[in-house]
Amino acid sequence: MDPITQIQQLVGQRALYPLIATVLTFAIQVARKSRYTVKIWNIVPDGYRWLWPVVTGAITGFTHGFGAGRPLSGALIEMVLGIFGVSFTAMGLAATLRESPVQWDGGAGGKPTKDEPTA
């Protein structure tokens, strides 16, 4: 079996969720830090920014279930699985990168850099 077919089969199953979670993690970081998209990011108040990954996970799961021909109840169950599979994975990956030595969100360990104000 060729690699393209294998990837399509994996994505058709639930390997789609970690893939979307990884892309979502990087897309949110770009949206937060880019001067072009920071205005859109700031529309959502601080306490509600968890909605970005949760809504994305819900949409992913629902469309995956609906596209697979499941009834509405099956698509709604798939939506819940999408929230867990995409949203929580993306939030966990972002937190892992924040606490790593990589300068993901501030300095190493998430500490503010010299040019960032401390809260």
C-alpha positions in Angstrom: 0.0 0.0 0.0 1.4 3.4 -0.9 2.0 6.0 1.8 -0.6 8.4 0.4 -3.3 5.8 0.8 -2.1 5.0 4.3 -2.2 8.7 5.3 -5.7 9.0 3.9 -6.9 6.0 5.9 -5.3 7.3 9.1 -6.9 10.7 8.6 -10.2 9.1 7.8 -10.0 7.5 11.2 -9.3 9.5 14.3 -5.7 10.5 13.4 -7.4 13.6 12.0 -7.9 15.0 15.4 -4.2 15.3 16.6 -3.3 16.6 13.1 -5.9 19.4 13.4 -4.9 20.1 17.0 -1.3 20.6 16.0 -2.2 23.0 13.2 -4.7 24.8 15.5 -1.9 25.3 18.1 0.3 27.0 15.6 -2.5 29.0 14.0 -3.6 30.4 17.4 0.0 31.4 18.2 0.3 33.1 14.8 -3.1 34.8 15.4 -2.0 36.1 18.8 1.4 37.4 17.7 0.9 38.6 14.1 0.3 42.3 13.7 -2.3 41.5 11.0 -4.5 39.2 13.1 -4.0 40.5 16.6 -7.1 42.7 16.3 -9.3 39.7 15.5 -7.7 37.8 18.4 -8.4 40.7 20.8 -12.1 40.8 19.9 -12.6 37.8 22.3 -12.1 38.8 26.0 -9.3 37.2 28.0 -11.6 34.8 30.0 -13.2 33.4 26.9 -10.3 32.7 24.5 -10.6 29.0 25.3 -13.6 29.2 22.9 -11.3 29.3 19.8 -10.0 25.7 20.2 -13.3 24.3 21.7 -15.4 25.6 18.9 -12.9 24.4 16.3 -12.9 21.0 17.9 -16.7 20.9 18.0 -17.0 21.9 14.3 -14.3 19.3 13.3 -16.0 16.5 15.2 -19.5 17.3 13.9 -18.4 17.6 10.3 -16.4 14.4 10.6 -19.4 12.6 11.9 -21.9 14.1 9.5 -19.6 13.5 6.5 -19.3 9.8 7.6 -23.1 9.5 7.2 -23.9 9.2 10.8 -27.3 10.3 12.1 -27.6 13.6 14.0 -27.1 11.8 17.4 -23.9 10.2 16.0 -22.6 13.5 14.7 -23.3 15.1 18.1 -21.3 12.3 19.8 -18.5 12.8 17.3 -18.7 16.6 18.1 -18.0 15.8 21.8 -15.1 13.5 20.7 -13.8 16.4 18.5 -13.8 18.7 21.5 -11.7 16.3 23.5 -9.6 15.1 20.6 -8.8 18.5 19.1 -9.4 21.2 21.7 -7.8 19.7 24.7 -4.9 18.3 22.7 -4.3 21.8 21.2 -4.5 23.5 24.6 -2.2 20.8 26.1 0.3 21.2 23.3 0.4 25.0 23.7 0.9 24.6 27.5 3.7 22.2 26.9 5.4 24.5 24.5 4.9 27.4 27.0 6.7 25.5 29.7 9.5 24.2 27.5 12.8 26.1 26.9 11.5 27.2 23.5 10.5 30.8 23.5 6.9 30.0 22.6 4.9 32.5 24.7 7.4 34.8 26.3 10.7 33.4 27.5 11.7 29.9 28.6 9.1 28.5 30.9 6.5 31.1 29.8 8.3 33.9 31.7 7.8 37.3 30.2 10.6 38.6 28.0 12.2 42.0 28.9 10.0 43.8 26.4 6.8 42.3 27.7 5.0 43.9 30.6 4.4 41.7 33.7 0.9 41.5 35.0 
